[in-house]
């Protein structure tokens, strides 16, 4: 049974393609050895992600993506929260499309749930390489879009 992906859309910046997002999420999980389990995705705005960042990580600022892995042995892998406001703002800074920035944030969050870390710097570099490799492979396959 493939991973179960639950998507909650609480933003208005980007018209999301739920089928495409679920497909990318499941595809990344499978490539990371997680063929089963449940993943929850929340797409939101800067004020909401800032509140979550402050509450759970004691960082009083908005961010692009948060990941909350579940440590138990059950089927729930965890939650990924993405601020689409931040995605839209960051895309030109990183010289890429909103679609690719959204995909990278999603991939980044899922990698955290599967055990990847971005601290210290060496781990961040390895994680960044993995994110880009997954995005390149996803693009080559010309799989689903994430936006409408």
Secondary structure as UniProt FT lines:
FT   STRAND          4..9
FT   HELIX           18..31
FT   TURN            32..33
FT   STRAND          38..44
FT   HELIX           46..57
FT   STRAND          65..69
FT   STRAND          76..83
FT   HELIX           84..93
FT   TURN            94..95
FT   HELIX           98..113
FT   TURN            114..115
FT   HELIX           121..140
FT   TURN            141..142
//
